[in-house]
Amino acid sequence: MDALTKTLARLSGARVHGLHVPAYLDGKTPVARAVTTSYTLYFELDEGFLRLTWVGSGGGLQLAVASEAVRPDCWDEDDDFLLASIGELFFDNGGSAPLITRIRYATNAESDPDRGIVRCAEFQLGLQNRLFCDPSWVPGIRLSTSGGYEQWQREDRDRERDLHGFVHEHVWEPARR
């Protein structure tokens, strides 16, 4: 079983409590500020995180379940590592933790299911909240809400086919209990 299949299986029944990006505290300015990066995103789950990482030359999104968030390798050891919560910018859950009810994702010639790498992915939380994650953006993973996947289909899918020869689209839904 490849890493992608294992990751998706672990998401069955998972609730999302938050969406976070790595950050460090920059105290060198008059008002301390959190400096974020969009190369990694963390969906906070009941236990641990679903980590999404920008890989390769920006055309790959790696999905992996992680027990904890980790400091990006490129940051200094003396940087105060923290997670900045950005979920409230995208979701209105009324305080509840919605289930992951569907994941639509695309693969191309650069994808590697053995390492959990897809081209892009859309996560549906509950019945209405959708978040599309596209790693072809610099600097990092571009996020968009409902309609983002459809926009990618209209504007980028044909270019992907021209570049990589094919694009396969997939849908994962958790097993019904």
N, C-alpha and C positions, 0 to 999 in steps of 0.2 A: 504494500500500500504506500503510495507516494505521500510526501509531506502535505501537499494541498488537501488530499482526501482526508488525512488524519486531522488536519486543522478544522476543516468543515465539520467533521464528525463531532469534534469537541465543542462546537458552537451550538449543537442541537440543545435547545432549552435554555440557552444562555441569555441573560438579561444584561442590558447596557445601562450602567450607572453614570457614565460620563465619557467625554471625549477630551483628550489631553494632547498637548505637544510638549516636547522637552524645552526647557528654558534654563537660563542661569541669571542670577541676580547681578546686575551691573550697578555697583555702588560708587562708581567713579563720576557720576553725574550729580548735580545738586539734589535731584529727587531720584532715589533708587528706582530702577525699572527692570522688568523681566524681559530679557532678550530671548526670543523664541526661534525655533527652526521648524521648517515644514518638511524635512526629509524623513521624519518618523512621526507617526500618529499612534496613539494608544486609545483603544476602546476599553474602558474600565468595565470588567465583567464581574459576576458574583464572586469569582475566584480568579485573580490574576487579570491579565490583559490580552486583548487581541492586538498584536503589534503589526502595523503596516509600515513598510520601509521602502523608500525610493532606492532602486538598485540599477546597476548598469549605467548606461548613458542617459538614463531618464525615461526609458521605455518600459521599465518593469516595476511591478508592485509586489513585494514579498509579504505574504500573510503568514503569521506564526502566533501561536499561543505562548505567552510568557508569564512567568510567575511574578516578575517585577519589572519596573522600568529601569533602563540603564542609561548612564551618561554617554552621549555620543563620543566616539573615539577622538574626534578632532578638537574637542574642548580641553582646556587646561584643567589640570587636577585641582587647582585652587578655585575654580569657578564653583559657585554655590548652585548645585544641580537641583532643579525642582520641576514639577509638572505644572503647566499653565492650563487651566480648564477653559475649553472653548466650546463645549457642547451647547451651552445656552444660546450661542450665536446661531445654531442650526436647528435645534429641537425645542419644541414646546410640549413637554410630556406631563405637565401638571404635577410634577414631583414624583411621578412613577418611573420605574425602570422597565422600559419596554423590552420585549423579546426580539431577537433577531429573527424575522419571519421570512426573509428571502435575501439571497445574494445573487445578483446578476454579474457575470464577469466575462471578459473576453481574453482569448489567448491568441498568440501569433508565433512566428518562428523563433522569436527571442524568449518566449515564455518557457518556464522550466517547472512543471508540476512536482518533480522530484525534490525541488528546493522550495516549493510553495510560491513560485513566481508566476504571476499573471500579467496581462497587459494593463488592465484597469478593472475597477469593481464598483458596483453600486450596492449599498447595504440598505435594506428596508427594515425599519424598527417599528414594531407594532403594525397598525393598519395604514398609517399615513406618512410617517417620516421616512424620507429617503435621503441618503448622502452618497454622492458619486465622488470617487477618488481617482484622479488621473495623474500619473507620475510623469507625464511628458512635458510638464511645465518646469521652467527654471525660475525660482530656486526651490524645487521640491514637489510636493503633492498638492495639486490644485483640488480644492473642494467645491462642490456645488450641490445644491439641494434638489428637490423634485424637478425632473426634467433634464438634469445634467447628462444622464446616460443617453437619452434621446438626442440631445444636442450633439454628443460625441458621435452617435450613429450618423446623423445628418452631415456633420462637418468634417469628421476625421476618419471614419471607418474606411472609406474608399482610398484615402491616402495611405492608410495602414496596409491595405491589400496591395497597393502598388509597391510599397517599400518592402514588405515581408512575404508577399505571395499569397497569404491567406489570413483571415481573421475568423476564428470560431467563437461563437457566443454560447454561454452556458448559463443555466439557472440552477441554483441549489436552494432547496427548502428543507427545513428540519423535519425529521420523522414525526408523524402525528402520534400522540400518546393517548 
